[in-house]
Amino acid sequence: MQIKIETPLTSEKVKSLKSGDSVLITGEIYTARDAAHKRMIDALKSGEKLPFEIENKIIYYAGPTPAKPGQIIGSCGPTTSGRMDAYAPELIKLGLTGMIGKGERSDDVVNAMKEYGAVYFGAIGGAGALIAKSIKAAEIIAYEDLGTEAVRKLTVENFPAIVIIDSNGKNLYHDR
């Protein structure tokens, strides 16, 4: 059974999701990889605002390829989440409730997820062209100079993911 969820990803929705749940996400999500995460954290340290309101949002760790003519976006597969682990706890503390990527997360990230209420979704690596079909709109909203790593706002419909780590810290990779 797949669970349909719509953004924003509120704390009530986060608490209802359990490790191993298969979900279809509809609404707005944001792409950001390590270069964009570093800039966001640097902005916070300088007293600047983030390029989007982070509370109850989902960040997809992806750097989409350029769209071919007639496409909304190019291939848009997940990148390795561990590259964002140095930055994620601060964003979770500020209200980030969902992250989508692939691979393990550090203890610091999992502890922040448990303390502040967030989930980590896994997307299928190598399936970027298929995932792109669930993206209905894409707009660069910050750091355009980063190219594929710019922050994008995506409008998605039935974006497929699996809850890897839930807000209680249960981890599909370890707790079977």
Secondary structure, DSSP 4 states (H G I P E B T S, - for coil): -EEEEESS--HHHHHH--TT-EEEEEEEEEE--HHHHHHHHHHHHTTPPPSS--TT-EEE-B-PPPPPTT-SSS---B-BGGGGTTTHHHHHHTT--EEEEBS---HHHHHHHHHHT-EEEE--TT-HHHHHTTEEEEEEEE-GGGGGGSEEEEEEEEEEEEEEE-TT--BTTT--
